[in-house]
């Protein structure tokens, strides 16, 4: 049986945030909800100290590429509609 790994990376612009503490709060909320609802591994991969920019990554493993892509696309749509932020870049990769 072949196994595949799906990864979604999202760069967010959080215009309302004024501190790193606010950014961490928003990112933690996103990660916790994604972990609970979509059963994915999550990580804050932000490389900047700017409180208005954040990068998050999500990963899942499965036997069917199309199901992994479908899960990650649903997760992306949920984040785009639920968060008070802009998604600057989103990238899905299945290996």
C-alpha positions as CSV (number, residue, x, y, z in Angstrom):
1,X,0.0,0.0,0.0
2,X,1.3,3.4,-1.0
3,X,1.1,6.2,1.6
4,X,1.1,9.9,0.7
5,X,1.8,13.0,2.7
6,X,-0.2,16.2,2.1
7,X,1.2,19.6,3.2
8,X,-0.6,22.9,3.3
9,X,1.4,26.1,4.0
10,X,-0.4,29.4,4.4
11,X,1.0,32.9,4.8
12,X,-1.4,35.2,6.6
13,X,-1.6,39.0,7.0
14,X,-3.2,39.9,10.3
15,X,-3.8,43.6,9.9
16,X,-5.3,44.2,13.3
17,X,-2.5,42.6,15.3
18,X,-0.2,45.0,17.2
19,X,2.0,42.6,19.2
20,X,3.5,39.1,18.9
21,X,1.2,38.1,21.8
22,X,-1.8,38.9,19.6
23,X,-0.3,37.0,16.7
24,X,0.4,33.9,18.9
25,X,-3.2,34.0,20.1
26,X,-4.7,34.0,16.6
27,X,-2.2,31.4,15.3
28,X,-2.9,29.1,18.3
29,X,-6.6,29.4,17.7
30,X,-6.2,28.5,14.0
31,X,-3.9,25.5,14.8
32,X,-6.1,24.2,17.6
33,X,-9.3,24.3,15.5
34,X,-7.6,22.7,12.5
35,X,-6.1,19.9,14.7
36,X,-9.5,19.1,16.2
37,X,-11.7,19.4,13.1
38,X,-9.5,18.0,10.4
39,X,-7.2,15.6,12.3
40,X,-4.0,17.2,10.8
41,X,-0.6,17.9,12.3
42,X,0.0,21.6,12.7
43,X,2.9,24.0,13.2
44,X,3.6,27.7,13.4
45,X,6.4,28.2,10.9
46,X,6.6,32.0,11.1
47,X,10.0,33.4,10.3
48,X,9.4,37.0,11.1
49,X,8.9,39.0,14.3
50,X,6.3,41.2,12.6
51,X,3.1,40.7,14.5
52,X,1.0,41.2,11.3
53,X,2.6,38.3,9.4
54,X,2.3,34.6,10.2
55,X,3.0,31.4,8.5
56,X,1.3,28.1,9.4
57,X,1.7,24.6,8.1
58,X,-0.6,21.6,8.2
59,X,0.2,18.0,7.3
60,X,-1.8,14.8,6.9
61,X,-1.0,11.2,5.8
62,X,-3.3,8.9,3.8
63,X,-3.5,6.2,1.1
64,X,-5.4,8.4,-1.4
65,X,-3.9,11.6,-2.9
66,X,-7.3,13.0,-3.8
67,X,-8.7,12.7,-0.3
68,X,-5.6,14.4,1.1
69,X,-6.0,17.3,-1.3
70,X,-9.7,17.5,-0.6
71,X,-9.1,17.7,3.2
72,X,-6.4,20.4,2.8
73,X,-8.6,22.4,0.4
74,X,-11.5,22.3,2.8
75,X,-9.2,23.4,5.6
76,X,-7.9,26.3,3.5
77,X,-11.5,27.5,2.7
78,X,-12.4,27.4,6.3
79,X,-9.4,29.5,7.3
80,X,-10.2,32.0,4.5
81,X,-13.8,32.4,5.7
82,X,-13.3,32.2,9.5
83,X,-10.2,34.3,10.1
84,X,-10.1,38.1,10.4
85,X,-7.0,38.1,8.1
86,X,-5.9,37.8,4.5
87,X,-4.4,34.7,3.1
88,X,-1.4,36.1,1.1
89,X,-0.2,32.7,-0.2
90,X,-1.4,29.2,0.1
91,X,0.4,26.1,-1.2
92,X,-0.7,22.5,-1.2
93,X,1.8,19.7,-1.9
94,X,1.1,16.0,-2.1
95,X,4.0,13.5,-2.1
